[in-house]
Amino acid sequence: MSRQKVSSWGRLSDAEHTVVPITSVEGAGAVLAATAPGIARGMERSYGDAALNPGGTLWDARSLNRFLAFDEETGILRCEPGVLLRDIQQTFSGRGWMLAVTPGTSVVTVAGAIANDVHGKNHATRGTFADHVQSITLVRTDGSVITCGPSLEREWFEATCGGLGLTGLIVEASIRLKRVPGPWLLAENIAYQSLAEFFTLSDESEAEFEHVVSWIDITTDGGRRGILSRANPTPSPHRPLPSNATVLGGVRGGPTVPFVPPFSLVNKATLPALNRAYYRMQRLSLGSSVVHYKPFFYPLDAIQEWNRAYGPRGFFQHQCVLPRSVGAEAVAEILGHVAASGQGSFLGVLKTMGDRSALGMLSYARPGVNLTIDFPNLGNSTLRLLTRLDSVVEQAGGRLYLAKDARMPVSLFQAGYPRWQEFLQYKDPGMSSEMSRRLLGS
């Protein structure tokens, strides 16, 4: 047990926590009971306060990181909660298996992926992470143990998937991997010049490609240019793994932002130039090519500590999903507010979501349009802008992603997550985070 300053990926705060290690499944219940209330600590890739408990307890179970069993016939992997998605991909991709769903970073624990019910670039074809979870074992702060899954204690399963670690400490999980021909993808980049063109391209792509996502230039008004990327698994190109796939796709050995600059490197002066440069760079890769999965799935993992670039005040991420029926208009309105403000970053992501609702009571993914934008924290001006964006989301009937949120108002949470009251029946009274107190009252 030790006192440590802990921050989330957004680096909006840096508060002291009592970090309590969980070193065995057998002893987890006693440790939880003795040190509750608290919340589990993962790799700190949540952007806001979902896994923070300032002044209180963080349970660190990252040392529970073993593969326990793997069935080569079914692809079902049984593992401990601290296993990283990166380790699963690296271990099994050469054996013809990979995660069916993966988010934009591989530096996430299995427990964190379940707790946030993460999604990837293939929601239309594969759903969310929870759609491939076969079972979860939880230890609660009263010492009880619950095993749940799609056909076992279904209500507990729906509460735990996307439940932000609030139903108990995940100590084991079984997930079904998907068969793949290898670690390669046949990818294609296509430029678009308008939102209408994006939606046409995206719809066409989802009919033929498993993975579809786009970068959008948030600084241009009117044209809304961007680059749509789409890919399918492909057999090995029968050549050695290129060095750039290893370096650019991994987190070891890549470049690092070595320190926190005194101000955000992404600001009103640099933002237009950064977006122009990024667009021109992406245009150089237009067309088709065989790529390794790492740079396609995890481009930002290539730069360690990239969040430092936003300076000492950190940054917010506004990620929303909007109903498809009003998605184009709502996206245009949001981008109009952002362009007028001069705030934002060159990391704008626009993609459509599949026609399936997420399994979890507090899961984010749903049919519609997803828009993601980073904002350097400029204080009140940024908060006022985010409030305007919230209004667009609420009026459109959308919701914000809890894994990325640090300041959503309760009214927007309750409107966007209609099962929140049902979820309270399964929340462990001894599990508490800054987010749960802000949005759920405990």
Secondary structure in CASP SS format (residue, H / E / C, confidence):
PFRMAT SS
TARGET T0000
AUTHOR 0000-0000-0000
METHOD secondary structure of the structure
MODEL  1
M C 1.00
S E 1.00
R E 1.00
Q E 1.00
K E 1.00
V E 1.00
S C 1.00
S C 1.00
W C 1.00
G C 1.00
R C 1.00
L C 1.00
S C 1.00
D C 1.00
A E 1.00
E E 1.00
H E 1.00
T E 1.00
V E 1.00
V E 1.00
P E 1.00
I C 1.00
T C 1.00
S C 1.00
V C 1.00
E C 1.00
G C 1.00
A H 1.00
G H 1.00
A H 1.00
V H 1.00
L H 1.00
A H 1.00
A H 1.00
T H 1.00
A C 1.00
P C 1.00
G E 1.00
I E 1.00
A E 1.00
R E 1.00
G C 1.00
M C 1.00
E C 1.00
R C 1.00
S C 1.00
Y C 1.00
G C 1.00
D C 1.00
A C 1.00
A C 1.00
L C 1.00
N C 1.00
P C 1.00
G C 1.00
G C 1.00
T E 1.00
L E 1.00
W E 1.00
D E 1.00
A C 1.00
R C 1.00
S C 1.00
L C 1.00
N C 1.00
R C 1.00
F E 1.00
L E 1.00
A E 1.00
F E 1.00
D C 1.00
E C 1.00
E C 1.00
T C 1.00
G C 1.00
I E 1.00
L E 1.00
R E 1.00
C E 1.00
E C 1.00
P C 1.00
G C 1.00
V C 1.00
L E 1.00
L H 1.00
R H 1.00
D H 1.00
I H 1.00
Q H 1.00
Q H 1.00
T H 1.00
F H 1.00
S H 1.00
G H 1.00
R H 1.00
G C 1.00
W E 1.00
M E 1.00
L C 1.00
A C 1.00
V C 1.00
T C 1.00
P C 1.00
G C 1.00
T C 1.00
S C 1.00
V C 1.00
V C 1.00
T E 1.00
V H 1.00
A H 1.00
G H 1.00
A H 1.00
I H 1.00
A H 1.00
N C 1.00
D C 1.00
V C 1.00
H C 1.00
G C 1.00
K C 1.00
N C 1.00
H H 1.00
A H 1.00
T H 1.00
R H 1.00
G C 1.00
T C 1.00
F H 1.00
A H 1.00
D H 1.00
H H 1.00
V E 1.00
Q E 1.00
S E 1.00
I E 1.00
T E 1.00
L E 1.00
V E 1.00
R C 1.00
T C 1.00
D C 1.00
G C 1.00
S C 1.00
V E 1.00
I E 1.00
T E 1.00
C E 1.00
G E 1.00
P C 1.00
S C 1.00
L E 1.00
E C 1.00
R H 1.00
E H 1.00
W H 1.00
F H 1.00
E H 1.00
A H 1.00
T H 1.00
C C 1.00
G C 1.00
G C 1.00
L C 1.00
G C 1.00
L C 1.00
T C 1.00
G C 1.00
L E 1.00
I E 1.00
V E 1.00
E E 1.00
A E 1.00
S E 1.00
I E 1.00
R E 1.00
L C 1.00
K E 1.00
R E 1.00
V C 1.00
P C 1.00
G C 1.00
P C 1.00
W E 1.00
L E 1.00
L E 1.00
A E 1.00
E E 1.00
N E 1.00
I E 1.00
A E 1.00
Y E 1.00
Q C 1.00
S C 1.00
L H 1.00
A H 1.00
E H 1.00
F H 1.00
F H 1.00
T H 1.00
L H 1.00
S H 1.00
D H 1.00
E H 1.00
S H 1.00
E H 1.00
A C 1.00
E C 1.00
F C 1.00
E C 1.00
H E 1.00
V E 1.00
V E 1.00
S E 1.00
W E 1.00
I E 1.00
D C 1.00
I C 1.00
T C 1.00
T C 1.00
D C 1.00
G C 1.00
G C 1.00
R C 1.00
R C 1.00
G E 1.00
I E 1.00
L E 1.00
S E 1.00
R E 1.00
A E 1.00
N E 1.00
P E 1.00
T E 1.00
P C 1.00
S C 1.00
P C 1.00
H C 1.00
R C 1.00
P C 1.00
L C 1.00
P C 1.00
S H 1.00
N H 1.00
A H 1.00
T H 1.00
V H 1.00
L H 1.00
G H 1.00
G C 1.00
V C 1.00
R C 1.00
G C 1.00
G C 1.00
P C 1.00
T E 1.00
V C 1.00
P C 1.00
F C 1.00
V C 1.00
P C 1.00
P C 1.00
F C 1.00
S C 1.00
L C 1.00
V C 1.00
N C 1.00
K C 1.00
A C 1.00
T C 1.00
L H 1.00
P H 1.00
A H 1.00
L H 1.00
N H 1.00
R H 1.00
A H 1.00
Y H 1.00
Y H 1.00
R H 1.00
M H 1.00
Q H 1.00
R H 1.00
L C 1.00
S C 1.00
L C 1.00
G E 1.00
S E 1.00
S E 1.00
V E 1.00
V E 1.00
H E 1.00
Y H 1.00
K H 1.00
P H 1.00
F H 1.00
F H 1.00
Y C 1.00
P H 1.00
L H 1.00
D H 1.00
A H 1.00
I C 1.00
Q E 1.00
E C 1.00
W H 1.00
N H 1.00
R H 1.00
A H 1.00
Y H 1.00
G C 1.00
P C 1.00
R C 1.00
G C 1.00
F E 1.00
F E 1.00
Q E 1.00
H E 1.00
Q E 1.00
C E 1.00
V E 1.00
L E 1.00
P C 1.00
R H 1.00
S H 1.00
V H 1.00
G H 1.00
A H 1.00
E H 1.00
A H 1.00
V H 1.00
A H 1.00
E H 1.00
I H 1.00
L H 1.00
G H 1.00
H H 1.00
V H 1.00
A H 1.00
A H 1.00
S H 1.00
G C 1.00
Q C 1.00
G C 1.00
S C 1.00
F C 1.00
L C 1.00
G E 1.00
V E 1.00
L E 1.00
K E 1.00
T E 1.00
M E 1.00
G C 1.00
D C 1.00
R C 1.00
S C 1.00
A C 1.00
L C 1.00
G C 1.00
M C 1.00
L C 1.00
S C 1.00
Y C 1.00
A C 1.00
R C 1.00
P C 1.00
G E 1.00
V E 1.00
N E 1.00
L E 1.00
T E 1.00
I E 1.00
D E 1.00
F E 1.00
P E 1.00
N C 1.00
L C 1.00
G C 1.00
N H 1.00
S H 1.00
T H 1.00
L H 1.00
R H 1.00
L H 1.00
L H 1.00
T H 1.00
R H 1.00
L H 1.00
D H 1.00
S H 1.00
V H 1.00
V H 1.00
E H 1.00
Q H 1.00
A H 1.00
G C 1.00
G C 1.00
R E 1.00
L E 1.00
Y C 1.00
L H 1.00
A H 1.00
K H 1.00
D C 1.00
A C 1.00
R C 1.00
M C 1.00
P C 1.00
V H 1.00
S H 1.00
L H 1.00
F H 1.00
Q H 1.00
A H 1.00
G H 1.00
Y C 1.00
P C 1.00
R C 1.00
W H 1.00
Q H 1.00
E H 1.00
F H 1.00
L H 1.00
Q C 1.00
Y C 1.00
K C 1.00
D C 1.00
P C 1.00
G C 1.00
M E 1.00
S C 1.00
S C 1.00
E H 1.00
M H 1.00
S H 1.00
R H 1.00
R H 1.00
L H 1.00
L C 1.00
G C 1.00
S C 1.00
END
